[in-house]
Amino acid sequence: MNPQPNSPAPTADGASSGLSLAIAWLFVGIPLLWGVSQTFIKALTLFK
């Protein structure tokens, strides 16, 4: 008996999936880090 009949089957393209996941994180992470750093730099001027 299979407790999860709708679970996805493992695929052979795990490396391809990992690469696309890393590219997606870079696509989101780089602008996010830039925005956070700019906010931090501008907030520092409030405390000078």
PDBQT receptor file of N, H, CA, C and O in Angstrom, charges set to zero:
ATOM      1  N   MET A   1       0.842  -1.174   0.000  1.00  0.00    +0.000 N 
ATOM      2  CA  MET A   1       0.000   0.000   0.000  1.00  0.00    +0.000 C 
ATOM      3  C   MET A   1       0.891   1.242   0.000  1.00  0.00    +0.000 C 
ATOM      4  O   MET A   1       1.833   1.332   0.787  1.00  0.00    +0.000 OA
ATOM      5  N   ASN A   2       0.596   2.190  -0.874  1.00  0.00    +0.000 N 
ATOM      6  H   ASN A   2      -0.169   2.118  -1.513  1.00  0.00    +0.000 HD
ATOM      7  CA  ASN A   2       1.367   3.426  -0.997  1.00  0.00    +0.000 C 
ATOM      8  C   ASN A   2       0.619   4.541  -0.260  1.00  0.00    +0.000 C 
ATOM      9  O   ASN A   2      -0.492   4.896  -0.654  1.00  0.00    +0.000 OA
ATOM     10  N   PRO A   3       1.215   5.101   0.809  1.00  0.00    +0.000 N 
ATOM     11  CA  PRO A   3       0.505   6.135   1.568  1.00  0.00    +0.000 C 
ATOM     12  C   PRO A   3       0.399   7.475   0.833  1.00  0.00    +0.000 C 
ATOM     13  O   PRO A   3      -0.470   8.285   1.156  1.00  0.00    +0.000 OA
ATOM     14  N   GLN A   4       1.272   7.717  -0.149  1.00  0.00    +0.000 N 
ATOM     15  H   GLN A   4       1.977   7.059  -0.411  1.00  0.00    +0.000 HD
ATOM     16  CA  GLN A   4       1.227   8.975  -0.894  1.00  0.00    +0.000 C 
ATOM     17  C   GLN A   4       1.161   8.668  -2.391  1.00  0.00    +0.000 C 
ATOM     18  O   GLN A   4       2.191   8.661  -3.064  1.00  0.00    +0.000 OA
ATOM     19  N   PRO A   5      -0.017   8.421  -2.908  1.00  0.00    +0.000 N 
ATOM     20  CA  PRO A   5      -0.111   8.032  -4.319  1.00  0.00    +0.000 C 
ATOM     21  C   PRO A   5       0.201   9.172  -5.282  1.00  0.00    +0.000 C 
ATOM     22  O   PRO A   5       0.547   8.905  -6.433  1.00  0.00    +0.000 OA
ATOM     23  N   ASN A   6       0.096  10.414  -4.866  1.00  0.00    +0.000 N 
ATOM     24  H   ASN A   6      -0.184  10.631  -3.931  1.00  0.00    +0.000 HD
ATOM     25  CA  ASN A   6       0.320  11.534  -5.777  1.00  0.00    +0.000 C 
ATOM     26  C   ASN A   6       1.708  12.153  -5.626  1.00  0.00    +0.000 C 
ATOM     27  O   ASN A   6       1.952  13.240  -6.151  1.00  0.00    +0.000 OA
ATOM     28  N   SER A   7       2.616  11.488  -4.923  1.00  0.00    +0.000 N 
ATOM     29  H   SER A   7       2.417  10.606  -4.497  1.00  0.00    +0.000 HD
ATOM     30  CA  SER A   7       3.960  12.048  -4.766  1.00  0.00    +0.000 C 
ATOM     31  C   SER A   7       4.707  11.961  -6.092  1.00  0.00    +0.000 C 
ATOM     32  O   SER A   7       4.565  10.978  -6.818  1.00  0.00    +0.000 OA
ATOM     33  N   PRO A   8       5.510  12.990  -6.417  1.00  0.00    +0.000 N 
ATOM     34  CA  PRO A   8       6.237  12.973  -7.693  1.00  0.00    +0.000 C 
ATOM     35  C   PRO A   8       7.314  11.904  -7.718  1.00  0.00    +0.000 C 
ATOM     36  O   PRO A   8       7.957  11.615  -6.709  1.00  0.00    +0.000 OA
ATOM     37  N   ALA A   9       7.491  11.339  -8.871  1.00  0.00    +0.000 N 
ATOM     38  H   ALA A   9       6.969  11.574  -9.691  1.00  0.00    +0.000 HD
ATOM     39  CA  ALA A   9       8.511  10.304  -9.034  1.00  0.00    +0.000 C 
ATOM     40  C   ALA A   9       9.885  10.968  -9.109  1.00  0.00    +0.000 C 
ATOM     41  O   ALA A   9       9.997  12.074  -9.637  1.00  0.00    +0.000 OA
ATOM     42  N   PRO A  10      10.924  10.324  -8.597  1.00  0.00    +0.000 N 
ATOM     43  CA  PRO A  10      12.270  10.896  -8.717  1.00  0.00    +0.000 C 
ATOM     44  C   PRO A  10      12.686  10.992 -10.180  1.00  0.00    +0.000 C 
ATOM     45  O   PRO A  10      12.392  10.105 -10.982  1.00  0.00    +0.000 OA
ATOM     46  N   THR A  11      13.364  12.063 -10.508  1.00  0.00    +0.000 N 
ATOM     47  H   THR A  11      13.603  12.783  -9.856  1.00  0.00    +0.000 HD
ATOM     48  CA  THR A  11      13.787  12.254 -11.893  1.00  0.00    +0.000 C 
ATOM     49  C   THR A  11      15.288  12.140 -12.002  1.00  0.00    +0.000 C 
ATOM     50  O   THR A  11      16.001  12.228 -11.003  1.00  0.00    +0.000 OA
ATOM     51  N   ALA A  12      15.765  11.945 -13.210  1.00  0.00    +0.000 N 
ATOM     52  H   ALA A  12      15.185  11.873 -14.021  1.00  0.00    +0.000 HD
ATOM     53  CA  ALA A  12      17.195  11.805 -13.448  1.00  0.00    +0.000 C 
ATOM     54  C   ALA A  12      17.883  13.152 -13.614  1.00  0.00    +0.000 C 
ATOM     55  O   ALA A  12      19.112  13.209 -13.648  1.00  0.00    +0.000 OA
ATOM     56  N   ASP A  13      17.120  14.237 -13.718  1.00  0.00    +0.000 N 
ATOM     57  H   ASP A  13      16.122  14.190 -13.690  1.00  0.00    +0.000 HD
ATOM     58  CA  ASP A  13      17.723  15.551 -13.945  1.00  0.00    +0.000 C 
ATOM     59  C   ASP A  13      17.882  16.336 -12.638  1.00  0.00    +0.000 C 
ATOM     60  O   ASP A  13      17.560  17.524 -12.591  1.00  0.00    +0.000 OA
ATOM     61  N   GLY A  14      18.360  15.703 -11.606  1.00  0.00    +0.000 N 
ATOM     62  H   GLY A  14      18.622  14.738 -11.644  1.00  0.00    +0.000 HD
ATOM     63  CA  GLY A  14      18.570  16.365 -10.320  1.00  0.00    +0.000 C 
ATOM     64  C   GLY A  14      19.581  17.483 -10.408  1.00  0.00    +0.000 C 
ATOM     65  O   GLY A  14      19.410  18.512  -9.755  1.00  0.00    +0.000 OA
ATOM     66  N   ALA A  15      20.639  17.315 -11.200  1.00  0.00    +0.000 N 
ATOM     67  H   ALA A  15      20.778  16.478 -11.731  1.00  0.00    +0.000 HD
ATOM     68  CA  ALA A  15      21.656  18.358 -11.340  1.00  0.00    +0.000 C 
ATOM     69  C   ALA A  15      21.072  19.563 -12.066  1.00  0.00    +0.000 C 
ATOM     70  O   ALA A  15      21.362  20.705 -11.707  1.00  0.00    +0.000 OA
ATOM     71  N   SER A  16      20.272  19.324 -13.059  1.00  0.00    +0.000 N 
ATOM     72  H   SER A  16      20.037  18.396 -13.351  1.00  0.00    +0.000 HD
ATOM     73  CA  SER A  16      19.628  20.409 -13.792  1.00  0.00    +0.000 C 
ATOM     74  C   SER A  16      18.681  21.180 -12.883  1.00  0.00    +0.000 C 
ATOM     75  O   SER A  16      18.607  22.407 -12.950  1.00  0.00    +0.000 OA
ATOM     76  N   SER A  17      17.970  20.468 -12.046  1.00  0.00    +0.000 N 
ATOM     77  H   SER A  17      18.030  19.471 -11.991  1.00  0.00    +0.000 HD
ATOM     78  CA  SER A  17      17.051  21.102 -11.114  1.00  0.00    +0.000 C 
ATOM     79  C   SER A  17      17.826  21.929 -10.087  1.00  0.00    +0.000 C 
ATOM     80  O   SER A  17      17.406  23.030  -9.732  1.00  0.00    +0.000 OA
ATOM     81  N   GLY A  18      18.944  21.408  -9.616  1.00  0.00    +0.000 N 
ATOM     82  H   GLY A  18      19.286  20.513  -9.904  1.00  0.00    +0.000 HD
ATOM     83  CA  GLY A  18      19.762  22.137  -8.663  1.00  0.00    +0.000 C 
ATOM     84  C   GLY A  18      20.364  23.389  -9.266  1.00  0.00    +0.000 C 
ATOM     85  O   GLY A  18      20.471  24.417  -8.597  1.00  0.00    +0.000 OA
ATOM     86  N   LEU A  19      20.754  23.309 -10.517  1.00  0.00    +0.000 N 
ATOM     87  H   LEU A  19      20.667  22.474 -11.061  1.00  0.00    +0.000 HD
ATOM     88  CA  LEU A  19      21.314  24.470 -11.205  1.00  0.00    +0.000 C 
ATOM     89  C   LEU A  19      20.265  25.551 -11.382  1.00  0.00    +0.000 C 
ATOM     90  O   LEU A  19      20.538  26.728 -11.144  1.00  0.00    +0.000 OA
ATOM     91  N   SER A  20      19.077  25.168 -11.794  1.00  0.00    +0.000 N 
ATOM     92  H   SER A  20      18.855  24.212 -11.987  1.00  0.00    +0.000 HD
ATOM     93  CA  SER A  20      18.021  26.167 -11.973  1.00  0.00    +0.000 C 
ATOM     94  C   SER A  20      17.609  26.765 -10.631  1.00  0.00    +0.000 C 
ATOM     95  O   SER A  20      17.242  27.938 -10.567  1.00  0.00    +0.000 OA
ATOM     96  N   LEU A  21      17.665  25.989  -9.577  1.00  0.00    +0.000 N 
ATOM     97  H   LEU A  21      17.964  25.036  -9.629  1.00  0.00    +0.000 HD
ATOM     98  CA  LEU A  21      17.364  26.504  -8.249  1.00  0.00    +0.000 C 
ATOM     99  C   LEU A  21      18.424  27.516  -7.813  1.00  0.00    +0.000 C 
ATOM    100  O   LEU A  21      18.086  28.557  -7.248  1.00  0.00    +0.000 OA
ATOM    101  N   ALA A  22      19.686  27.227  -8.065  1.00  0.00    +0.000 N 
ATOM    102  H   ALA A  22      19.961  26.382  -8.523  1.00  0.00    +0.000 HD
ATOM    103  CA  ALA A  22      20.762  28.152  -7.718  1.00  0.00    +0.000 C 
ATOM    104  C   ALA A  22      20.653  29.445  -8.522  1.00  0.00    +0.000 C 
ATOM    105  O   ALA A  22      20.876  30.527  -7.980  1.00  0.00    +0.000 OA
ATOM    106  N   ILE A  23      20.315  29.346  -9.791  1.00  0.00    +0.000 N 
ATOM    107  H   ILE A  23      20.133  28.466 -10.231  1.00  0.00    +0.000 HD
ATOM    108  CA  ILE A  23      20.158  30.541 -10.621  1.00  0.00    +0.000 C 
ATOM    109  C   ILE A  23      18.974  31.375 -10.127  1.00  0.00    +0.000 C 
ATOM    110  O   ILE A  23      19.042  32.604 -10.108  1.00  0.00    +0.000 OA
ATOM    111  N   ALA A  24      17.909  30.717  -9.736  1.00  0.00    +0.000 N 
ATOM    112  H   ALA A  24      17.854  29.719  -9.752  1.00  0.00    +0.000 HD
ATOM    113  CA  ALA A  24      16.747  31.441  -9.220  1.00  0.00    +0.000 C 
ATOM    114  C   ALA A  24      17.093  32.168  -7.929  1.00  0.00    +0.000 C 
ATOM    115  O   ALA A  24      16.679  33.312  -7.738  1.00  0.00    +0.000 OA
ATOM    116  N   TRP A  25      17.849  31.521  -7.035  1.00  0.00    +0.000 N 
ATOM    117  H   TRP A  25      18.185  30.592  -7.191  1.00  0.00    +0.000 HD
ATOM    118  CA  TRP A  25      18.258  32.180  -5.784  1.00  0.00    +0.000 C 
ATOM    119  C   TRP A  25      19.173  33.363  -6.072  1.00  0.00    +0.000 C 
ATOM    120  O   TRP A  25      19.062  34.395  -5.410  1.00  0.00    +0.000 OA
ATOM    121  N   LEU A  26      20.072  33.241  -7.040  1.00  0.00    +0.000 N 
ATOM    122  H   LEU A  26      20.163  32.403  -7.578  1.00  0.00    +0.000 HD
ATOM    123  CA  LEU A  26      20.935  34.369  -7.397  1.00  0.00    +0.000 C 
ATOM    124  C   LEU A  26      20.121  35.502  -7.995  1.00  0.00    +0.000 C 
ATOM    125  O   LEU A  26      20.380  36.671  -7.713  1.00  0.00    +0.000 OA
ATOM    126  N   PHE A  27      19.146  35.166  -8.813  1.00  0.00    +0.000 N 
ATOM    127  H   PHE A  27      18.936  34.215  -9.043  1.00  0.00    +0.000 HD
ATOM    128  CA  PHE A  27      18.298  36.159  -9.455  1.00  0.00    +0.000 C 
ATOM    129  C   PHE A  27      17.542  36.987  -8.422  1.00  0.00    +0.000 C 
ATOM    130  O   PHE A  27      17.314  38.179  -8.625  1.00  0.00    +0.000 OA
ATOM    131  N   VAL A  28      17.158  36.363  -7.326  1.00  0.00    +0.000 N 
ATOM    132  H   VAL A  28      17.343  35.394  -7.161  1.00  0.00    +0.000 HD
ATOM    133  CA  VAL A  28      16.432  37.053  -6.270  1.00  0.00    +0.000 C 
ATOM    134  C   VAL A  28      17.388  37.589  -5.207  1.00  0.00    +0.000 C 
ATOM    135  O   VAL A  28      17.183  38.683  -4.681  1.00  0.00    +0.000 OA
ATOM    136  N   GLY A  29      18.421  36.830  -4.893  1.00  0.00    +0.000 N 
ATOM    137  H   GLY A  29      18.588  35.941  -5.320  1.00  0.00    +0.000 HD
ATOM    138  CA  GLY A  29      19.289  37.169  -3.771  1.00  0.00    +0.000 C 
ATOM    139  C   GLY A  29      20.185  38.367  -3.996  1.00  0.00    +0.000 C 
ATOM    140  O   GLY A  29      20.398  39.154  -3.074  1.00  0.00    +0.000 OA
ATOM    141  N   ILE A  30      20.717  38.528  -5.204  1.00  0.00    +0.000 N 
ATOM    142  H   ILE A  30      20.544  37.888  -5.953  1.00  0.00    +0.000 HD
ATOM    143  CA  ILE A  30      21.632  39.642  -5.462  1.00  0.00    +0.000 C 
ATOM    144  C   ILE A  30      20.912  40.986  -5.325  1.00  0.00    +0.000 C 
ATOM    145  O   ILE A  30      21.412  41.855  -4.610  1.00  0.00    +0.000 OA
ATOM    146  N   PRO A  31      19.770  41.199  -5.968  1.00  0.00    +0.000 N 
ATOM    147  CA  PRO A  31      19.071  42.477  -5.751  1.00  0.00    +0.000 C 
ATOM    148  C   PRO A  31      18.605  42.658  -4.305  1.00  0.00    +0.000 C 
ATOM    149  O   PRO A  31      18.576  43.779  -3.796  1.00  0.00    +0.000 OA
ATOM    150  N   LEU A  32      18.245  41.568  -3.654  1.00  0.00    +0.000 N 
ATOM    151  H   LEU A  32      18.268  40.658  -4.067  1.00  0.00    +0.000 HD
ATOM    152  CA  LEU A  32      17.819  41.658  -2.261  1.00  0.00    +0.000 C 
ATOM    153  C   LEU A  32      18.962  42.119  -1.372  1.00  0.00    +0.000 C 
ATOM    154  O   LEU A  32      18.784  43.007  -0.538  1.00  0.00    +0.000 OA
ATOM    155  N   LEU A  33      20.138  41.518  -1.545  1.00  0.00    +0.000 N 
ATOM    156  H   LEU A  33      20.283  40.796  -2.222  1.00  0.00    +0.000 HD
ATOM    157  CA  LEU A  33      21.304  41.933  -0.763  1.00  0.00    +0.000 C 
ATOM    158  C   LEU A  33      21.691  43.370  -1.050  1.00  0.00    +0.000 C 
ATOM    159  O   LEU A  33      22.068  44.102  -0.135  1.00  0.00    +0.000 OA
ATOM    160  N   TRP A  34      21.605  43.786  -2.301  1.00  0.00    +0.000 N 
ATOM    161  H   TRP A  34      21.298  43.192  -3.044  1.00  0.00    +0.000 HD
ATOM    162  CA  TRP A  34      21.918  45.165  -2.653  1.00  0.00    +0.000 C 
ATOM    163  C   TRP A  34      20.935  46.122  -1.968  1.00  0.00    +0.000 C 
ATOM    164  O   TRP A  34      21.346  47.145  -1.420  1.00  0.00    +0.000 OA
ATOM    165  N   GLY A  35      19.668  45.800  -1.998  1.00  0.00    +0.000 N 
ATOM    166  H   GLY A  35      19.334  44.969  -2.443  1.00  0.00    +0.000 HD
ATOM    167  CA  GLY A  35      18.661  46.649  -1.368  1.00  0.00    +0.000 C 
ATOM    168  C   GLY A  35      18.828  46.738   0.135  1.00  0.00    +0.000 C 
ATOM    169  O   GLY A  35      18.700  47.817   0.714  1.00  0.00    +0.000 OA
ATOM    170  N   VAL A  36      19.110  45.622   0.768  1.00  0.00    +0.000 N 
ATOM    171  H   VAL A  36      19.214  44.746   0.298  1.00  0.00    +0.000 HD
ATOM    172  CA  VAL A  36      19.321  45.619   2.211  1.00  0.00    +0.000 C 
ATOM    173  C   VAL A  36      20.561  46.426   2.566  1.00  0.00    +0.000 C 
ATOM    174  O   VAL A  36      20.549  47.182   3.537  1.00  0.00    +0.000 OA
ATOM    175  N   SER A  37      21.628  46.277   1.793  1.00  0.00    +0.000 N 
ATOM    176  H   SER A  37      21.638  45.663   1.004  1.00  0.00    +0.000 HD
ATOM    177  CA  SER A  37      22.850  47.024   2.093  1.00  0.00    +0.000 C 
ATOM    178  C   SER A  37      22.636  48.527   1.908  1.00  0.00    +0.000 C 
ATOM    179  O   SER A  37      23.130  49.323   2.707  1.00  0.00    +0.000 OA
ATOM    180  N   GLN A  38      21.910  48.921   0.867  1.00  0.00    +0.000 N 
ATOM    181  H   GLN A  38      21.509  48.274   0.218  1.00  0.00    +0.000 HD
ATOM    182  CA  GLN A  38      21.638  50.345   0.656  1.00  0.00    +0.000 C 
ATOM    183  C   GLN A  38      20.764  50.912   1.774  1.00  0.00    +0.000 C 
ATOM    184  O   GLN A  38      20.977  52.038   2.224  1.00  0.00    +0.000 OA
ATOM    185  N   THR A  39      19.800  50.144   2.212  1.00  0.00    +0.000 N 
ATOM    186  H   THR A  39      19.626  49.229   1.847  1.00  0.00    +0.000 HD
ATOM    187  CA  THR A  39      18.949  50.583   3.321  1.00  0.00    +0.000 C 
ATOM    188  C   THR A  39      19.769  50.747   4.592  1.00  0.00    +0.000 C 
ATOM    189  O   THR A  39      19.588  51.716   5.330  1.00  0.00    +0.000 OA
ATOM    190  N   PHE A  40      20.663  49.813   4.847  1.00  0.00    +0.000 N 
ATOM    191  H   PHE A  40      20.810  49.026   4.247  1.00  0.00    +0.000 HD
ATOM    192  CA  PHE A  40      21.515  49.873   6.029  1.00  0.00    +0.000 C 
ATOM    193  C   PHE A  40      22.436  51.089   5.971  1.00  0.00    +0.000 C 
ATOM    194  O   PHE A  40      22.604  51.787   6.971  1.00  0.00    +0.000 OA
ATOM    195  N   ILE A  41      23.032  51.348   4.814  1.00  0.00    +0.000 N 
ATOM    196  H   ILE A  41      22.896  50.781   4.001  1.00  0.00    +0.000 HD
ATOM    197  CA  ILE A  41      23.934  52.485   4.660  1.00  0.00    +0.000 C 
ATOM    198  C   ILE A  41      23.168  53.805   4.882  1.00  0.00    +0.000 C 
ATOM    199  O   ILE A  41      23.668  54.710   5.550  1.00  0.00    +0.000 OA
ATOM    200  N   LYS A  42      21.974  53.903   4.325  1.00  0.00    +0.000 N 
ATOM    201  H   LYS A  42      21.569  53.168   3.782  1.00  0.00    +0.000 HD
ATOM    202  CA  LYS A  42      21.211  55.142   4.486  1.00  0.00    +0.000 C 
ATOM    203  C   LYS A  42      20.685  55.291   5.906  1.00  0.00    +0.000 C 
ATOM    204  O   LYS A  42      20.536  56.410   6.397  1.00  0.00    +0.000 OA
ATOM    205  N   ALA A  43      20.403  54.177   6.566  1.00  0.00    +0.000 N 
ATOM    206  H   ALA A  43      20.524  53.268   6.166  1.00  0.00    +0.000 HD
ATOM    207  CA  ALA A  43      19.943  54.242   7.954  1.00  0.00    +0.000 C 
ATOM    208  C   ALA A  43      21.067  54.668   8.888  1.00  0.00    +0.000 C 
ATOM    209  O   ALA A  43      20.805  55.280   9.923  1.00  0.00    +0.000 OA
ATOM    210  N   LEU A  44      22.316  54.356   8.542  1.00  0.00    +0.000 N 
ATOM    211  H   LEU A  44      22.529  53.858   7.701  1.00  0.00    +0.000 HD
ATOM    212  CA  LEU A  44      23.451  54.768   9.370  1.00  0.00    +0.000 C 
ATOM    213  C   LEU A  44      23.563  56.291   9.469  1.00  0.00    +0.000 C 
ATOM    214  O   LEU A  44      24.016  56.820  10.484  1.00  0.00    +0.000 OA
ATOM    215  N   THR A  45      23.151  56.985   8.417  1.00  0.00    +0.000 N 
ATOM    216  H   THR A  45      22.783  56.555   7.593  1.00  0.00    +0.000 HD
ATOM    217  CA  THR A  45      23.231  58.450   8.463  1.00  0.00    +0.000 C 
ATOM    218  C   THR A  45      22.271  59.029   9.495  1.00  0.00    +0.000 C 
ATOM    219  O   THR A  45      22.490  60.143   9.971  1.00  0.00    +0.000 OA
ATOM    220  N   LEU A  46      21.223  58.307   9.851  1.00  0.00    +0.000 N 
ATOM    221  H   LEU A  46      21.046  57.402   9.464  1.00  0.00    +0.000 HD
ATOM    222  CA  LEU A  46      20.301  58.791  10.866  1.00  0.00    +0.000 C 
ATOM    223  C   LEU A  46      20.944  58.815  12.254  1.00  0.00    +0.000 C 
ATOM    224  O   LEU A  46      20.548  59.608  13.109  1.00  0.00    +0.000 OA
ATOM    225  N   PHE A  47      21.919  57.962  12.474  1.00  0.00    +0.000 N 
ATOM    226  H   PHE A  47      22.241  57.319  11.780  1.00  0.00    +0.000 HD
ATOM    227  CA  PHE A  47      22.529  57.821  13.788  1.00  0.00    +0.000 C 
ATOM    228  C   PHE A  47      23.864  58.537  13.916  1.00  0.00    +0.000 C 
ATOM    229  O   PHE A  47      24.559  58.367  14.918  1.00  0.00    +0.000 OA
ATOM    230  N   LYS A  48      24.231  59.324  12.932  1.00  0.00    +0.000 N 
ATOM    231  H   LYS A  48      23.667  59.462  12.118  1.00  0.00    +0.000 HD
ATOM    232  CA  LYS A  48      25.497  60.079  13.019  1.00  0.00    +0.000 C 
ATOM    233  C   LYS A  48      25.269  61.399  13.702  1.00  0.00    +0.000 C 
ATOM    234  O   LYS A  48      26.208  62.177  13.871  1.00  0.00    +0.000 OA
TER     235      LYS A  48
